[in-house]
Amino acid sequence: MPLYAYKCQECGHQFDKFQHFTDDPLTVCPVCHEEALRKVYSPVGIVFKGKGFYATDNRSPSGMSYSKSNGDSTSSTPEPKKATESAAPTSGTANSSSAA
């Protein structure tokens, strides 16, 4: 059900009213009881909330896009670093388990 804004042209009273599309517009002011109510038309303010509505949702930090159609990745997202083979210290001593 839409919300309509009304303003009285006699006393200046403004209010909002939920009405069905099929309801007749209001004409009598609830404050001064004059037949001077008019609908107030204003620009539509649409707010999209949630993931996928903003242009920045799927962009990389550099603003480059990813194209799946040709398989070419122009994204500047760095590749994750690979783990090193050994985390043992590199000092001159060797760990040997052989007994002499």
N, C-alpha and C positions, 0 to 999 in steps of 0.2 A: 504494500500500500504506500503510495507516494506521500511525501510531506510537502505541503504547500505553504508558502509565506504570504501573509496578507498584511495590508496596511490601510488604515482608515484615512481618507483624504480630508475629513473634517477635524478630528481630534489628534491624528498622528499616531494612534495606538497601532503597534505592530505585534503580530503573533504568528505562530506556526500551527498548522492543523493537518493531521493525517486524514486523508480522504481517499475513497475508491475512485477509480477512473470514471466510473459512471455517475458519481455524485455531482450535483449541480454546485457551481462555485458559490461561496458565501457572499452575501451582499450587505447584511446588516451588522454594524459594529456592535460587539458585546459591551462596550464601555459607554458610548454616547447614543446608541440605538438609532443612529442615522443610517440611511442606505447609501453609504459612501465607501464600502470596502472594495479594494482592488487587489488582485494577485500581484505579487512582487516577483519579477523574473530576474534571475541572476545567472551568471555563468556557472556551468556545471563543474563542480569540483570532484573529480574522480581520483580516488586514492587506491592504488593497487598494492596490497600487502601480501607478502609471501615470496617465496623463491621463484624466479623465472619472469618477473615482471619488469625488472630494471635492466638497462643495457649493460650495466657493469657486473651482473650476476655471473656470467660465464666468460668473462674476459680475464686474460692473464694480467699480471701487474704492469707490464709494459704497454698494454693496450693492443698487442698483436693478437690475431685470432688464429684458431686452429681449423684447418680445412680437412674434413673427413673424405671429401670427394676424390681428392688426388693423393691422399695419404701423406701429404707434405705437412710437417709440423713446423710452423714458423713461430711457435711460442718460445719465449725466452726463459721458461721455467727451467731451473737447473736440474740436472739429473741427480738422483740420490747417490751419495758416495758409497763405493763398495767397501765392505769390511776387509781389513788387512788379514793376511794369512795367519800371522802369529802376533800375539800381544806380549811375547816374552821380551825382556830387556835385551838390548844389543851390546851388552858389555862383552869383554874378551873371554869370559868364562863360558864353557859349554856344559850343558846338563847331560851327562852321560850316565847311563844306568849299567854300563858294563863293569864288571868287577875284575880286578887284576889278580 
